[in-house]
Amino acid sequence: MTRVAAIDCGTNSIRLLVADADPATGTLVELERRMTIVRLGQGVDRTGRLAPDALDRTFTACRDYAEAIKAHGAERIRFVATSASRDAENRDDFVRGVLDILGVEPEVITGDQEAEFSFTGATGELPGHEERLVVDIGGGSTEFVIGREHVEAARSVDIGCVRLTERHIRHDPPSAAELAAVRADVDAALDLAEETVPLRGARTLVGLAGSVTTVAGIALALDAYDSEAIHHSRISRDTVAKITRSLAASTHEERAAIPVMHPGRVDVIVSGALVLLAIMERVGAAEVIVSEHDILDGIAWSIA
């Protein structure tokens, strides 16, 4: 076994997985998994730069993760950065800060690489070898990847819960015009994704990341966030539509009162739910299989 530490730094959150990986048996034994909302992508869509406050929040989380990695004695670390740091003019400031704290340079990966990691992490435990469409709804981008045992096609498009919220939503609850603008952006991005990835009629739809897992937690009426209950749950399209309508009509305070809602998702969950619903409608999926295993697990396997 190799003890590895995988870090995924996205637009909205930074996450850590420390695990023992055994390539010979195909097992990944989780030791610790953490998630911190840092909103690294705050304002990037508008300014093209990482904000100083966002960098400070991210570096604070990195220091906490460095202590956890040291405590577990991880032998190898891989730090992957995605949408926000791809887009930022001052990403060198981010790279230097991470290198100073963790001793590894963050790899600013492409959307296609992100999709590959997500597919590996999400499908490793699923039985059978039928065609699967994996969608990873992030803060700044959404990745689409389709395949059976291996990736057959992948595409990343610039729709994410943070980017869409910052771009279009000004009122609480959002106005009908704002919701329509979000949906128009999503539909246009799905047209782009469909140029590369055949979305319609995929046999199995697998959904990843916080927007999807939060919608699942609401659907399951959980009293608190429960990863085990959410992992591999199946949520119908009708249920997703009902939850999306409810979230879109709710105030910030009402959304914050939902037991499974992380405080860092309250202001962006409407856009995230809209993305999920639009994907399900485009695919024609009756349900989505929700996975708590995602890009982090794929990164961990890539180290091992």
Backbone bond lengths (Angstrom), bond angles and torsions (degrees), N, CA, C in turn:
res aa  C-N    CA-C-N  psi(-1)  N-CA   C-N-CA  omega(-1)  CA-C   N-CA-C  phi
1 M - - - 1.455 - - 1.523 110.66 -
2 T 1.320 115.28 147.23 1.452 122.39 175.35 1.520 107.86 -118.25
3 R 1.327 117.60 127.28 1.459 120.90 177.31 1.518 108.61 -86.94
4 V 1.322 115.53 120.15 1.461 120.75 -173.10 1.528 110.09 -124.48
5 A 1.321 115.34 156.17 1.459 122.32 174.31 1.525 108.13 -126.11
6 A 1.318 116.00 121.59 1.460 121.92 179.32 1.519 108.97 -113.21
7 I 1.320 116.23 132.59 1.460 121.08 177.97 1.523 108.60 -124.55
8 D 1.329 115.35 131.16 1.459 122.68 178.20 1.519 107.51 -119.08
9 C 1.326 116.88 115.55 1.459 121.43 -179.58 1.524 108.44 -111.10
10 G 1.326 115.55 109.49 1.454 120.82 -178.30 1.516 112.16 -106.84
11 T 1.320 115.35 -162.20 1.454 121.43 -177.78 1.524 112.11 -73.14
12 N 1.330 116.44 -35.65 1.458 120.82 -174.99 1.524 112.94 -107.07
13 S 1.328 117.50 -35.94 1.465 119.89 -172.99 1.524 111.10 -135.76
14 I 1.334 114.53 161.11 1.459 121.78 170.53 1.520 106.40 -123.10
15 R 1.334 116.10 136.01 1.462 119.94 -172.67 1.529 110.30 -133.18
16 L 1.318 114.15 150.84 1.466 121.90 -178.49 1.524 109.64 -127.47
17 L 1.335 115.79 138.09 1.462 122.38 169.49 1.520 108.03 -130.71
18 V 1.336 116.06 122.96 1.460 121.89 170.35 1.514 106.47 -109.96
19 A 1.323 117.01 127.66 1.463 120.64 -174.06 1.517 110.72 -151.73
20 D 1.337 114.30 158.30 1.455 121.82 170.54 1.518 107.74 -97.57
21 A 1.314 116.61 120.41 1.462 121.65 -177.31 1.516 110.11 -110.59
22 D 1.322 115.49 133.63 1.457 121.67 177.88 1.526 108.93 -124.92
23 P 1.332 117.85 94.16 1.462 120.57 -178.48 1.525 112.96 -59.85
24 A 1.331 117.73 -28.47 1.464 120.73 -177.57 1.519 111.85 -64.74
25 T 1.337 116.21 -37.13 1.471 120.03 -178.55 1.524 112.90 -105.22
26 G 1.331 116.44 -7.77 1.457 119.48 -179.43 1.518 113.54 72.96
27 T 1.333 117.07 27.52 1.463 120.33 -178.84 1.522 110.90 -108.97
28 L 1.333 114.96 143.96 1.452 122.75 177.04 1.522 106.55 -129.05
29 V 1.319 116.75 108.21 1.457 121.78 -176.80 1.525 108.80 -97.19
30 E 1.328 115.80 111.92 1.458 121.38 -176.99 1.525 110.86 -73.92
31 L 1.334 116.40 130.16 1.459 122.44 176.32 1.527 111.36 -104.13
32 E 1.312 116.17 -39.17 1.468 120.11 178.22 1.517 108.98 -157.48
33 R 1.337 115.17 139.09 1.462 121.61 176.68 1.528 107.63 -135.63
34 R 1.321 116.08 126.52 1.465 120.72 -178.19 1.523 110.71 -130.13
35 M 1.332 115.24 153.98 1.461 121.56 175.19 1.522 108.48 -140.78
36 T 1.337 116.33 132.50 1.456 121.82 178.12 1.526 108.42 -131.36
37 I 1.332 116.68 128.02 1.463 120.43 175.61 1.527 108.38 -79.61
38 V 1.322 116.49 117.08 1.472 120.90 -179.82 1.527 112.47 -119.61
39 R 1.334 117.09 -14.04 1.468 123.34 179.87 1.527 110.69 49.90
40 L 1.340 116.00 52.82 1.465 120.46 178.86 1.523 111.35 -58.20
41 G 1.342 115.89 -32.34 1.463 119.72 -176.54 1.517 114.85 -83.31
42 Q 1.327 117.38 12.14 1.469 121.11 -179.63 1.528 110.89 -53.24
43 G 1.320 116.28 114.91 1.466 121.25 175.35 1.508 116.49 77.47
44 V 1.334 118.90 -1.09 1.473 120.14 -175.60 1.522 111.70 -63.34
45 D 1.340 116.86 -37.88 1.460 119.80 -178.87 1.530 111.09 -61.71
46 R 1.349 116.42 -30.98 1.462 121.64 -177.96 1.524 112.34 -89.53
47 T 1.353 117.17 -43.02 1.470 120.82 -171.75 1.514 114.35 -100.40
48 G 1.328 116.58 -23.56 1.457 120.17 -175.83 1.517 113.18 77.95
49 R 1.349 117.67 9.67 1.460 121.40 -177.57 1.528 110.86 -133.92
50 L 1.339 116.02 152.18 1.454 122.15 173.38 1.528 108.42 -78.70
51 A 1.339 116.72 126.64 1.461 121.30 -177.34 1.529 110.32 -72.28
52 P 1.345 118.13 145.29 1.469 120.51 178.58 1.526 113.25 -54.90
53 D 1.339 117.57 -42.77 1.468 120.10 179.43 1.527 111.23 -62.79
54 A 1.324 116.43 -38.73 1.467 120.44 179.89 1.526 110.56 -66.24
55 L 1.323 116.69 -40.28 1.466 120.47 176.60 1.530 110.56 -63.49
56 D 1.329 117.38 -42.25 1.465 120.70 179.74 1.527 111.12 -61.24
57 R 1.327 116.54 -43.94 1.476 119.99 179.34 1.529 110.92 -62.34
58 T 1.324 115.31 -40.81 1.464 120.27 -178.67 1.522 110.90 -67.49
59 F 1.317 117.39 -42.69 1.464 120.44 -179.78 1.534 111.22 -66.98
60 T 1.321 117.75 -33.84 1.468 120.46 175.62 1.523 110.65 -62.38
61 A 1.321 116.36 -44.02 1.466 120.06 177.18 1.526 110.66 -63.86
62 C 1.326 117.74 -38.65 1.464 121.06 178.90 1.525 111.23 -61.51
63 R 1.313 117.00 -39.00 1.472 120.02 178.12 1.530 110.91 -63.74
64 D 1.332 116.80 -41.39 1.468 120.33 176.75 1.531 110.65 -62.25
65 Y 1.331 115.69 -42.26 1.464 119.93 -179.03 1.524 111.27 -67.53
66 A 1.318 116.88 -35.89 1.469 120.90 178.42 1.519 110.66 -60.41
67 E 1.333 117.24 -39.94 1.461 120.80 177.71 1.526 111.10 -65.24
68 A 1.332 117.25 -41.42 1.466 120.62 179.83 1.527 111.03 -65.82
69 I 1.329 116.39 -42.11 1.469 120.74 179.73 1.527 110.09 -61.92
70 K 1.323 116.80 -43.14 1.464 121.06 179.05 1.520 111.06 -64.37
71 A 1.339 116.44 -41.44 1.464 120.53 -178.99 1.527 111.90 -62.73
72 H 1.325 116.45 -35.97 1.471 120.71 -179.83 1.529 112.53 -83.66
73 G 1.321 117.10 -14.29 1.453 119.97 -179.64 1.520 114.04 69.26
74 A 1.324 116.21 38.80 1.467 119.61 179.40 1.526 110.58 -63.47
75 E 1.333 115.49 136.45 1.460 121.17 -176.93 1.522 112.65 -83.75
76 R 1.317 116.55 -31.43 1.460 120.46 -176.44 1.528 109.25 -135.89
77 I 1.331 115.75 143.17 1.460 122.22 179.63 1.527 108.33 -127.23
78 R 1.322 115.04 139.05 1.461 119.47 170.92 1.524 108.02 -134.21
79 F 1.317 116.06 127.40 1.454 123.02 -178.05 1.526 107.69 -114.26
80 V 1.321 115.46 117.75 1.458 121.34 -178.29 1.522 109.15 -113.73
81 A 1.310 116.81 130.46 1.464 122.47 178.28 1.516 109.07 -115.83
82 T 1.339 114.91 143.13 1.465 118.39 -171.58 1.527 112.10 -119.78
83 S 1.312 118.33 -130.73 1.464 122.58 -160.07 1.524 115.59 -52.95
84 A 1.335 118.33 -53.95 1.471 119.98 -173.03 1.524 111.93 -60.14
85 S 1.337 116.60 -43.80 1.461 119.80 -177.84 1.523 111.94 -75.41
86 R 1.326 117.44 -19.56 1.468 119.13 172.36 1.522 110.01 -68.64
87 D 1.334 116.17 -36.83 1.460 121.05 -170.81 1.527 113.78 -86.25
88 A 1.331 118.44 -16.72 1.463 121.49 -167.04 1.526 113.19 -85.43
89 E 1.333 115.72 137.43 1.463 121.42 177.43 1.526 111.34 -67.04
90 N 1.342 116.98 -33.94 1.469 121.33 -175.09 1.523 112.25 -101.28
91 R 1.316 117.26 34.65 1.458 119.12 -177.22 1.535 112.29 -66.25
92 D 1.346 117.71 -17.87 1.470 119.70 176.23 1.527 111.33 -62.73
93 D 1.338 117.56 -32.66 1.468 120.73 176.77 1.528 109.80 -63.41
94 F 1.297 115.56 -40.16 1.465 121.96 178.27 1.527 110.60 -65.17
95 V 1.312 116.52 -46.12 1.467 121.33 -178.84 1.523 110.90 -60.52
96 R 1.325 117.08 -46.41 1.468 120.83 -178.95 1.524 111.44 -63.26
97 G 1.336 117.22 -41.02 1.458 120.51 -179.45 1.510 112.73 -63.79
98 V 1.321 116.66 -43.81 1.465 121.03 179.52 1.524 110.49 -65.52
99 L 1.323 116.77 -42.25 1.465 121.43 179.82 1.528 110.88 -61.19
100 D 1.315 116.82 -41.55 1.459 120.49 179.21 1.527 112.02 -63.53
101 I 1.329 117.32 -38.05 1.463 121.46 -173.69 1.529 111.95 -83.68
102 L 1.318 117.04 -44.23 1.468 121.18 -171.03 1.520 113.89 -106.30
103 G 1.323 116.68 -13.71 1.459 118.95 179.61 1.506 114.05 78.32
104 V 1.330 117.41 7.60 1.463 121.21 175.79 1.521 108.16 -129.33
105 E 1.313 115.62 148.51 1.458 120.13 178.93 1.516 109.80 -87.66
106 P 1.338 118.20 130.26 1.459 119.15 177.67 1.525 111.02 -66.43
107 E 1.304 115.02 136.72 1.460 120.59 177.40 1.525 107.87 -93.69
108 V 1.311 116.31 113.72 1.454 120.61 178.08 1.528 107.23 -84.32
109 I 1.318 115.22 95.21 1.461 120.42 -170.29 1.527 110.72 -86.01
110 T 1.317 115.35 161.12 1.459 121.44 176.29 1.525 109.32 -77.76
111 G 1.317 115.38 165.24 1.460 119.59 176.54 1.515 112.14 -61.97
112 D 1.331 116.86 -34.67 1.462 119.66 179.87 1.533 111.01 -68.29
113 Q 1.335 116.88 -38.72 1.470 119.29 176.05 1.523 110.81 -64.69
114 E 1.334 116.07 -39.81 1.460 121.40 177.51 1.525 110.26 -58.85
115 A 1.317 116.01 -42.40 1.460 120.78 179.44 1.528 111.71 -63.42
116 E 1.326 116.62 -40.74 1.471 120.48 179.24 1.535 110.79 -60.72
117 F 1.337 116.48 -47.23 1.466 120.39 179.55 1.532 110.81 -62.11
118 S 1.328 116.37 -42.67 1.461 120.12 -178.99 1.522 111.49 -62.23
119 F 1.332 116.29 -42.24 1.466 119.99 -179.27 1.522 111.09 -63.92
120 T 1.322 116.29 -45.30 1.471 120.55 179.56 1.519 111.22 -60.26
121 G 1.330 116.54 -46.59 1.458 119.90 -178.51 1.505 113.54 -67.38
122 A 1.344 117.14 -37.58 1.467 120.82 -173.35 1.517 113.79 -79.79
123 T 1.325 117.61 -31.03 1.468 119.56 -171.39 1.522 114.13 -102.06
124 G 1.333 117.34 -6.89 1.464 119.77 -174.66 1.513 114.34 -58.10
125 E 1.342 117.50 -33.16 1.462 120.92 -177.21 1.523 113.87 -95.72
126 L 1.340 117.49 -8.69 1.466 118.86 -175.26 1.521 110.62 -76.76
127 P 1.332 117.73 137.06 1.466 120.66 -179.14 1.530 111.42 -74.64
128 G 1.321 115.60 158.56 1.456 120.53 176.04 1.513 112.79 78.20
129 H 1.323 115.09 177.52 1.458 120.60 -176.65 1.526 111.39 -132.52
130 E 1.352 116.95 29.22 1.455 118.76 179.14 1.525 110.22 -71.87
131 E 1.319 115.52 163.84 1.452 120.72 179.26 1.532 109.70 -65.15
132 R 1.340 115.92 134.57 1.461 121.38 179.75 1.521 110.06 -129.47
133 L 1.320 115.34 138.33 1.456 121.80 172.23 1.525 107.45 -105.98
134 V 1.330 116.41 116.59 1.459 122.22 179.58 1.523 108.37 -102.70
135 V 1.342 116.85 128.67 1.458 121.43 177.59 1.519 108.57 -122.08
136 D 1.318 116.04 127.96 1.462 123.32 -178.89 1.525 107.46 -115.37
137 I 1.336 115.86 101.69 1.469 121.42 -175.91 1.522 108.43 -89.75
138 G 1.318 116.34 104.59 1.457 121.06 -177.21 1.506 112.82 -98.76
139 G 1.331 115.64 -164.77 1.450 120.62 179.15 1.513 112.80 -81.26
140 G 1.347 115.69 -36.82 1.455 119.73 -177.70 1.515 114.40 -111.66
141 S 1.325 116.77 -24.49 1.461 120.35 -177.08 1.523 109.99 -145.59
142 T 1.325 114.58 166.24 1.462 121.00 174.51 1.521 107.69 -128.95
143 E 1.331 115.20 133.16 1.460 121.13 -179.43 1.533 109.72 -104.68
144 F 1.321 114.83 138.01 1.460 122.31 175.74 1.520 107.66 -119.83
145 V 1.325 116.94 128.46 1.456 119.60 177.67 1.518 108.74 -143.84
146 I 1.317 115.95 133.86 1.458 121.32 -177.37 1.520 109.33 -124.26
147 G 1.313 115.99 143.51 1.452 120.48 179.10 1.505 110.95 176.13
148 R 1.324 114.26 -179.50 1.460 120.79 174.16 1.534 106.78 -110.02
149 E 1.312 117.99 -96.57 1.463 119.60 174.95 1.524 111.50 -79.88
150 H 1.330 116.26 -26.34 1.457 121.19 -178.72 1.523 109.24 -132.43
151 V 1.324 115.95 160.99 1.457 121.64 -179.83 1.524 110.03 -67.97
152 E 1.329 115.00 131.41 1.461 120.42 177.64 1.525 112.36 -106.65
153 A 1.340 116.51 -31.73 1.469 120.70 176.22 1.517 108.32 -158.14
154 A 1.342 116.27 147.44 1.460 120.43 -178.98 1.520 109.60 -149.17
155 R 1.337 115.91 150.93 1.461 121.44 177.32 1.519 109.39 -155.20
156 S 1.304 116.53 138.11 1.464 122.56 173.49 1.519 108.35 -111.01
157 V 1.338 116.22 134.84 1.461 120.98 178.10 1.526 109.14 -129.36
158 D 1.328 116.44 153.61 1.465 121.47 -171.68 1.527 112.21 -86.48
159 I 1.321 115.60 61.71 1.462 120.81 168.52 1.518 107.21 -125.81
160 G 1.310 116.70 125.05 1.455 122.49 178.38 1.515 108.49 -152.57
161 C 1.325 116.89 163.62 1.462 120.12 -172.04 1.524 112.61 -64.97
162 V 1.327 117.92 -35.96 1.467 120.05 179.11 1.530 110.30 -74.61
163 R 1.318 116.84 -48.74 1.471 120.96 -177.91 1.533 110.82 -57.80
164 L 1.330 117.61 -46.53 1.460 120.99 -177.43 1.526 111.90 -69.03
165 T 1.327 116.64 -38.04 1.465 119.90 178.41 1.518 110.82 -64.65
166 E 1.334 116.95 -47.84 1.463 120.03 179.72 1.523 111.68 -64.17
167 R 1.304 116.71 -31.91 1.458 120.82 -176.05 1.533 112.38 -76.22
168 H 1.333 117.12 -35.17 1.467 118.74 -167.37 1.527 116.74 -126.04
169 I 1.318 119.46 -28.25 1.469 119.43 -168.83 1.526 111.29 -97.52
170 R 1.339 115.43 122.27 1.463 122.30 -179.68 1.530 112.11 -122.29
171 H 1.310 117.56 -20.00 1.459 121.03 -175.39 1.528 111.23 -108.51
172 D 1.345 115.19 160.86 1.462 121.45 179.06 1.527 109.14 -134.30
173 P 1.330 118.71 109.89 1.466 127.31 -2.39 1.538 111.11 -68.25
174 P 1.324 116.96 165.20 1.464 119.62 179.54 1.524 111.33 -61.62
175 S 1.326 115.99 147.80 1.463 120.28 176.87 1.523 110.16 -76.94
176 A 1.324 115.43 164.20 1.471 120.35 178.49 1.525 110.20 -61.12
177 A 1.336 116.94 -36.97 1.467 120.05 179.67 1.519 111.26 -67.05
178 E 1.324 117.14 -38.55 1.469 120.95 178.50 1.522 110.98 -65.87
179 L 1.321 116.95 -43.51 1.469 120.76 178.01 1.529 110.52 -62.77
180 A 1.326 116.25 -39.39 1.465 120.32 178.69 1.527 110.97 -65.51
181 A 1.342 116.78 -36.23 1.470 120.00 178.91 1.520 110.92 -67.45
182 V 1.344 116.92 -40.85 1.468 120.33 175.76 1.516 109.67 -60.07
183 R 1.332 116.76 -48.32 1.464 120.62 -177.77 1.531 111.55 -62.18
184 A 1.326 116.79 -37.59 1.467 119.75 179.16 1.526 111.04 -63.54
185 D 1.343 116.88 -42.42 1.466 120.35 176.62 1.521 111.11 -61.90
186 V 1.336 115.95 -42.62 1.466 120.12 -178.80 1.524 110.27 -64.19
187 D 1.323 117.16 -45.68 1.463 120.14 -179.12 1.529 111.20 -62.08
188 A 1.332 116.71 -39.83 1.468 119.60 178.40 1.523 110.91 -64.95
189 A 1.335 116.65 -39.28 1.468 120.42 178.83 1.526 111.05 -68.43
190 L 1.310 117.13 -35.77 1.469 119.77 177.19 1.527 110.71 -65.31
191 D 1.330 116.49 -34.86 1.469 119.23 174.94 1.526 110.30 -60.55
192 L 1.346 116.44 -41.90 1.462 120.53 178.28 1.529 111.09 -64.77
193 A 1.329 116.18 -45.58 1.469 119.87 -179.52 1.516 111.00 -60.28
194 E 1.325 114.95 -36.38 1.467 119.79 -176.06 1.525 112.52 -70.99
195 E 1.331 117.16 -15.14 1.466 119.47 174.80 1.526 111.00 -66.60
196 T 1.345 116.51 -24.99 1.467 121.59 -176.52 1.519 112.96 -112.63
197 V 1.327 116.11 -39.22 1.470 121.92 -174.00 1.526 109.07 -114.31
198 P 1.338 118.46 122.64 1.463 120.28 177.23 1.532 110.69 -71.44
199 L 1.331 116.65 100.67 1.456 121.33 -173.63 1.526 112.97 -81.42
200 R 1.305 117.13 -36.56 1.459 120.37 -170.07 1.529 111.25 -74.82
201 G 1.327 114.20 129.51 1.448 119.79 173.29 1.506 115.52 80.89
202 A 1.347 118.12 14.95 1.466 119.54 176.76 1.530 109.24 -59.62
203 R 1.312 116.31 137.52 1.465 120.60 -173.48 1.528 112.09 -64.37
204 T 1.336 117.27 -43.04 1.463 121.85 -177.63 1.513 109.42 -132.63
205 L 1.341 116.61 129.82 1.458 122.24 177.03 1.525 108.64 -106.85
206 V 1.342 116.07 125.86 1.464 122.28 179.27 1.527 107.86 -116.67
207 G 1.331 117.37 126.29 1.455 121.92 -177.17 1.514 112.09 -110.76
208 L 1.346 115.72 137.47 1.461 121.93 -176.72 1.522 111.15 -124.64
209 A 1.322 114.86 161.39 1.469 126.01 169.16 1.522 112.45 84.59
210 G 1.352 114.42 174.64 1.452 122.00 -164.40 1.506 116.69 -62.17
211 S 1.326 118.53 -36.04 1.460 119.42 178.43 1.525 110.45 -62.47
212 V 1.326 115.92 -43.14 1.465 120.82 -178.36 1.526 110.96 -69.44
213 T 1.324 116.97 -46.28 1.466 119.22 -177.62 1.525 111.36 -67.92
214 T 1.335 117.44 -31.92 1.465 119.57 176.78 1.521 111.21 -67.78
215 V 1.317 117.36 -44.30 1.466 120.60 175.98 1.524 110.04 -59.75
216 A 1.334 116.73 -40.62 1.468 120.15 178.16 1.520 111.31 -63.06
217 G 1.326 117.59 -42.99 1.453 120.84 178.74 1.515 112.47 -60.92
218 I 1.343 116.28 -38.58 1.467 120.63 176.52 1.523 109.93 -66.29
219 A 1.343 116.40 -44.00 1.466 120.67 -179.60 1.527 111.80 -60.73
220 L 1.332 116.01 -35.47 1.462 120.76 -178.99 1.532 112.42 -84.34
221 A 1.338 116.88 -1.49 1.466 122.67 178.56 1.527 111.83 54.78
222 L 1.329 116.07 44.40 1.461 120.55 -178.67 1.523 110.60 -74.99
223 D 1.324 115.69 143.92 1.459 121.32 177.20 1.525 111.94 -77.60
224 A 1.325 116.33 -20.28 1.459 123.17 177.05 1.519 107.27 -156.35
225 Y 1.327 116.36 161.08 1.455 119.53 -179.27 1.523 109.73 -63.84
226 D 1.335 116.59 127.65 1.459 122.62 -176.00 1.527 108.54 -134.44
227 S 1.326 116.23 100.66 1.464 120.73 -176.12 1.518 112.43 -58.41
228 E 1.332 116.90 -40.69 1.465 120.07 -177.36 1.520 111.11 -65.09
229 A 1.323 117.40 -39.37 1.467 120.24 179.28 1.527 111.10 -69.82
230 I 1.314 116.71 -35.72 1.466 121.13 -177.16 1.525 111.77 -76.26
231 H 1.335 117.17 -36.91 1.466 121.37 -175.11 1.524 110.89 -61.39
232 H 1.335 114.97 123.39 1.455 124.90 -179.97 1.527 113.44 66.59
233 S 1.340 117.79 18.38 1.461 119.88 169.61 1.523 108.74 -70.09
234 R 1.324 115.84 157.01 1.461 121.78 -179.76 1.522 108.37 -119.56
235 I 1.320 116.31 120.46 1.451 122.02 -175.37 1.529 108.77 -116.21
236 S 1.330 116.54 126.48 1.464 120.51 -175.91 1.519 111.56 -74.37
237 R 1.329 115.43 157.26 1.465 120.19 178.50 1.521 111.01 -64.24
238 D 1.331 117.62 -37.64 1.462 120.03 178.21 1.531 110.60 -61.21
239 T 1.336 116.57 -39.48 1.461 120.15 179.16 1.523 110.78 -67.58
240 V 1.328 117.10 -42.16 1.463 120.69 177.61 1.526 110.38 -60.69
241 A 1.327 116.88 -41.46 1.466 120.72 179.39 1.525 110.81 -63.45
242 K 1.323 117.04 -42.77 1.468 121.34 -179.85 1.527 110.84 -63.71
243 I 1.340 116.50 -44.64 1.464 120.96 -179.77 1.527 110.56 -65.73
244 T 1.326 117.44 -40.16 1.464 121.41 179.83 1.525 110.58 -62.28
245 R 1.319 116.66 -44.83 1.473 119.97 178.01 1.531 110.83 -60.96
246 S 1.335 115.87 -42.23 1.461 120.25 -179.30 1.529 111.45 -64.76
247 L 1.328 116.69 -44.82 1.464 120.56 179.43 1.533 111.16 -62.97
248 A 1.328 116.08 -40.98 1.464 120.69 -177.60 1.529 111.94 -66.84
249 A 1.327 116.68 -25.35 1.470 120.93 -179.84 1.522 112.64 -93.60
250 S 1.336 117.45 -2.51 1.464 121.88 -174.81 1.526 111.29 -94.08
251 T 1.320 115.19 154.90 1.458 120.83 173.90 1.523 109.76 -84.80
252 H 1.319 115.62 169.02 1.464 121.49 177.01 1.521 110.07 -55.48
253 E 1.324 117.46 -44.80 1.461 120.98 -178.71 1.527 111.59 -64.03
254 E 1.314 117.08 -39.71 1.465 120.77 179.87 1.526 111.19 -67.22
255 R 1.319 116.80 -40.09 1.460 119.20 178.00 1.523 110.34 -67.89
256 A 1.333 116.92 -39.01 1.466 121.19 -179.61 1.523 111.76 -63.38
257 A 1.323 117.12 -25.67 1.468 121.29 -177.96 1.523 112.90 -81.47
258 I 1.326 118.36 -7.07 1.469 121.04 178.82 1.526 108.26 -69.98
259 P 1.332 118.97 126.82 1.478 120.82 -170.85 1.517 115.40 -56.03
260 V 1.347 118.59 -35.95 1.467 120.29 -175.19 1.528 112.61 -89.79
261 M 1.326 117.26 0.82 1.463 120.36 -173.80 1.524 111.15 -81.21
262 H 1.331 116.58 119.22 1.462 120.47 173.19 1.530 108.37 -71.91
263 P 1.337 118.17 138.12 1.463 119.80 -179.31 1.524 114.10 -53.51
264 G 1.320 116.68 -32.04 1.461 120.15 -179.05 1.511 114.33 -76.46
265 R 1.335 117.84 -4.64 1.467 120.90 179.82 1.527 112.61 -108.36
266 V 1.320 117.37 -7.90 1.463 120.74 -173.53 1.520 111.80 -55.27
267 D 1.327 117.23 -43.50 1.463 120.28 -174.09 1.522 113.75 -85.09
268 V 1.328 118.10 -9.86 1.475 119.55 -177.02 1.520 113.78 -118.65
269 I 1.329 118.66 -3.96 1.463 120.79 -173.59 1.530 112.47 -67.41
270 V 1.336 117.81 -29.41 1.464 119.00 179.24 1.527 110.04 -61.52
271 S 1.331 116.39 -48.14 1.473 119.45 178.46 1.522 111.01 -62.38
272 G 1.340 116.85 -41.32 1.466 119.64 179.41 1.505 112.61 -61.90
273 A 1.332 117.06 -42.58 1.465 120.53 178.82 1.522 111.19 -66.49
274 L 1.337 116.51 -37.75 1.465 119.89 177.32 1.525 111.61 -62.14
275 V 1.337 116.89 -39.48 1.468 120.59 177.29 1.532 109.98 -62.24
276 L 1.334 116.60 -47.33 1.466 119.92 -179.24 1.522 111.22 -60.16
277 L 1.326 117.17 -46.31 1.467 120.37 -178.46 1.525 110.74 -63.12
278 A 1.330 117.04 -43.31 1.471 119.83 -179.82 1.520 111.30 -62.28
279 I 1.328 117.04 -38.84 1.464 120.34 178.06 1.524 110.53 -64.31
280 M 1.328 117.12 -45.91 1.461 120.35 -178.81 1.526 110.71 -61.55
281 E 1.326 116.44 -39.38 1.464 119.53 178.95 1.518 111.03 -68.34
282 R 1.332 117.71 -40.51 1.466 120.15 179.66 1.542 110.93 -66.53
283 V 1.314 116.16 -42.23 1.463 121.03 -179.19 1.525 111.22 -70.45
284 G 1.334 116.04 -30.61 1.457 120.39 -172.18 1.511 111.51 81.32
285 A 1.347 116.78 26.21 1.465 121.51 -176.44 1.522 110.59 -81.74
286 A 1.309 116.64 129.95 1.457 121.25 177.12 1.518 111.27 -75.88
287 E 1.338 116.73 -23.84 1.461 120.96 -179.27 1.518 109.66 -153.50
288 V 1.332 115.62 164.34 1.455 122.14 173.72 1.516 108.18 -122.48
289 I 1.335 116.88 134.41 1.465 122.18 171.63 1.522 106.78 -87.47
290 V 1.319 116.67 124.05 1.456 121.90 -175.75 1.524 109.38 -94.88
291 S 1.333 116.24 128.97 1.465 120.30 -179.35 1.518 110.44 -118.67
292 E 1.328 116.09 130.85 1.458 122.19 172.26 1.527 110.56 -84.33
293 H 1.332 116.86 -11.74 1.460 121.49 178.26 1.513 108.14 -99.22
294 D 1.314 115.58 129.75 1.454 118.68 -167.87 1.514 110.88 -152.15
295 I 1.319 117.07 -138.16 1.457 121.99 -175.70 1.526 112.06 -59.30
296 L 1.348 117.81 -33.87 1.465 120.30 179.08 1.522 111.08 -59.59
297 D 1.338 116.44 -45.22 1.450 120.47 -179.78 1.521 110.24 -66.04
298 G 1.334 116.55 -37.59 1.459 119.74 176.96 1.517 112.52 -64.96
299 I 1.329 116.86 -38.23 1.471 120.99 176.46 1.531 109.86 -64.59
300 A 1.347 116.07 -44.06 1.463 120.03 -179.62 1.533 110.71 -59.06
301 W 1.328 116.93 -42.91 1.470 119.91 178.87 1.518 111.35 -65.63
302 S 1.349 116.19 -34.78 1.471 118.61 -179.27 1.534 110.98 -65.96
303 I 1.326 117.31 -30.98 1.474 120.51 178.12 1.529 109.41 -70.97
304 A 1.337 114.72 -44.97 1.474 119.42 -175.74 1.516 111.32 -69.01
